[in-house]
Amino acid sequence: MKPKKTFALFDSLSCNFPPTPLYRSDLEEIVQIGVDRGLKLAISDDKDEFDDLDDVKENRGNRIKKLTLAFSAENSYKSIDVRITGEGISLRASKDDQLLPPWHDMKSAIEKRVPVQARFMKPTFWIFITLCVLILVPQFNWPPSGSFYRYIAILFPAYMWVLSLYYVKKSGGVYLQKQHEVESFWDKYGEKLAFTIGGVVLGAIGNIVVQKIMGK
């Protein structure tokens, strides 16, 4: 005799990723991971189920904002779900010995596709920072009114908010094409742009700190 196995609501693995452009080859890699482990695949969006990726492309076009890949073992209610939306990617799995290895492999496959700048492209965060700056900077008059650093303090978070809105709009969802078939501003310049802006801001902040310490 042995204890009966039961499924609990929190008995699962979960991982979330920021909006990241995924291409046909990325989906094929994820699908192959599941197939190699003997898992059954179901592909769907909010309205319909599809036979395969070609069926998705035929009925939804070259790009789709929402797509779910569900992998399950034969005769089992436990599954791995890869849900892709405009807001990001979620990877969920029931805690099961058979599902743990493919879940980790899928997690690695998605992680390597997440660009560095994606982790900073959060519109809600940047609009909150912008509002805080607009309220606190005039109240404490620091950086001083009319100074270059005050303009930086106010304009940078506002700029990042607009930039993140653009990024989320352009990068969420799935391309049913190979990466080289899709022209993307972020694929070419996103990481360089993020590091350049970050360097400028850090330099400006460093100058402010130094001047503050020296009492200027």
C-alpha positions, 0 to 999 in steps of 0.5 A: 500500500502507498499514499494516493497522489493528489494534485494541489493548486500550488503544487506547480512550477512557474516562471515569467518572462518580459515581452520577448519576440519569439520566432518560428525557430524558437517555437520549433525548439520548444515543441521539439523539447516536448516531443523528445520527451514523449509529450502530447502537444496542443496549440491554441489561442483565445478562440481556436485550437490548431493542428500545428504551427503551419495551421496557426500561420495559415489562419492567423497570419505571420504574427499572433499576439496570443498563443498557448503551447500545452504539453501533457503526458499520455493519460495524465491531467498534468501538463506544461503550459507555455503562454505567450501574450503581448504582456510577456511569456509565462511557463507553468508546469505541474510538479511531476518527475516526467515534466521537470526536465522538459520544463527546465529545458524550455525555460533555458530555451526562452531565457536565451531569447530574452534581450537585456533591454527587455527587463527594463521595458516596463511601462507601469514602472516608468510612469510611476517613476515619472510621476514621483519625479514630477512631484518630489523634484520641485518639492525638494528643489533638487536637482536645482531648478534650471540645471541640466541635471533637473532636465535629465531627472525629469526627461529620462523616466518620461523617455523610458516610459515612451520607449517601453510602451513602444517596445511592448507594442513591437516585441510581444507575441509570436512571429510565425516566420524565421528571425531573418525574415522579420525586420526588427529595430530591437533585434538590431539596436535594442541592446546597444541603445539600452546600454548607451542610455544607461551609461549616460544616465549613470554618468549624470547621476555620478556627477550629481553625487560627486558635486553633492559630496564636494558641496557644490 
